[in-house]
Structures are given as C-alpha cells and as structure tokens.
Amino acid sequence: MNNTKTFQVKNTRAVTHPSNKEYRKCTRRQKNEMNELLRNLWNSLDQTVVKHLLLGLLPVFLWLIVYEISAAIPSEYRPRIHVRLLSSIEEMLLGGKRNISYLPHEALSKQTNLAKDIFACIAYSLHAFLPWTMFFYLCCFRSWTHAAHFCWTFGWLNILAVVSHFFLPTAAPWYIKEYGQLEAHYHIPGSAAGLVRIDRALGFPLFESLYKRNKVVFGSFPSLHVAWPSLIALYEPFPRILGRMIPWLYVTWVGWAALYLEHHYMVDWVGGILYAYSVFCYFHGQLYRKDCNVA
C-alpha cells in the first residue's frame, strides 16, 4: 500500500514538474519572448528622442556626482575661504565706503516685517521646483529635443557653479553678521539667515534644519537662486512679450529675496545671470539651433 502511494506521489511530481532540461527550455523561451517584447518596444520609440534625452540628462547626473565628491573632500585639502572678498568687490564697484552708507543687502534687510518675509520665502520655495517644471513644460508644449537641450545646459551650468564654489569658496552676508571678520572654516554649519524669522512665525525650525544640512556652505558666488530662473528666462518658455517678461520678473523677485534674506550679495546676483547667459549662449549655438531648428 505504501509503495503504491509513493509511486503515485512520484508520478504526480513527474507530471506537474517537468525535468530540468524542459524547465530550462521553458525559461529560455520566456526570456526570448520578453527580449522580443522589449526589442519591439524600443523599435517603436523614436530612438533620436531617446538618445537626446539620455545625453541631456548626462550632465545633470554628472553635476550630482561632482557635488557629492566636492562635499566629501576633507577640509585640509580645500582652498581658503574668502570672507571679505565679495563685500570688498561690491564696495569698490559702488564707489567705496565713503560714497555708500549701506551695501544693497544691508539696505534691504535693515527694515524687516512678516509680509516681506513671506514674500521672500515664496520666491525661495519656488526656486527648487522651477527646473523640473520647465522640463515637463518643454516636453509637453515644445518637443523632447528642446527638453533634452535644456537639461544639458542646466547640468553644465550647475557643474560650473559647483567647481566655482569649490575653488573659490566665499562667505555669504549672513556669515559676517553672525561671525564678524573671523576666519571661516568648513565645519561651520549653514544658516537660514532671514528665513529664521519664518521659522519663528511657524514655531518650527523648518528652514534652519534644511540649511544646516547644506553640504556647500561657502558657495555664495555665483548665486544659483538667480542662475536657474535666468536660464529658464533665456529659453523664453512663454510666447509674446508679456509672457517673456514673466520669467525675468521672477529673476528680479528671487534676486531681491536673496539680498533681503542676506543669503547673497549683489555681486552673486550678477554672477548668476552671467553664468546662465554664458552657458546658454555657448550651447544655444552649438546644439540648440542645430537640432531644434531655432532661428
């Protein structure tokens, strides 16, 4: 009786479970079917578009890698931090201390109130979402090629900025306000500066905790808060004259906020625009006109 049951079990297993050879054939067949499905899907796509998107995203990934590497380099191998360089340049350009009472950021931040704080906070909060909004806008209303070239230009803009932040580390206005003329070192945490007033109004250290985790504390010049919207404005995302003015109005808004919150000097503001304009002009001539047929 037991032998009969054992035979039935073995026979059932033999029927339900194929041999290793048959199992390998079945698995190989499934793999081939999946590969054929992926191959057909790939062939159905516009490979030129895929190539442009992959190439466009390459500098963005490279920027993130460079950012992480530069932040991980030990402080003893980094350049000396310039505390008074930007303020000295700004004083010289504006006529020196004898001819000016306050630098632009000092004049704007002298009188603060909650309404101004909220207005500046909105500009700074929108900053992080603008490039990705621009990317999806170009994908939906222009073309994938336009979006790919924007990513390419955006990535190289950030790479140049990170390299500048590493080789020319500069202190923001908040540093002089908090530490005076003391020599800066890389272990000093970042500061939310004027955004601390928003934290007090909220009763929660939102911006303070964010800026304390900042890996590049001494990257005042150039200002990416101004460079990003400047690059978007140069791409002229909206038609007609009024639509072209809106991005530049935001550039002015976020530039004012950077000075009011004591995150940047006016020199950083100008530097951000120049960086964006230089990168845009180079890649516009090299790639954008050629592939997008823009006159």
Order of alpha helices (4+ residues) and beta strands (2+ residues): alpha-alpha-alpha-alpha-alpha-alpha-alpha-alpha-alpha-alpha-alpha-alpha-alpha-alpha-alpha
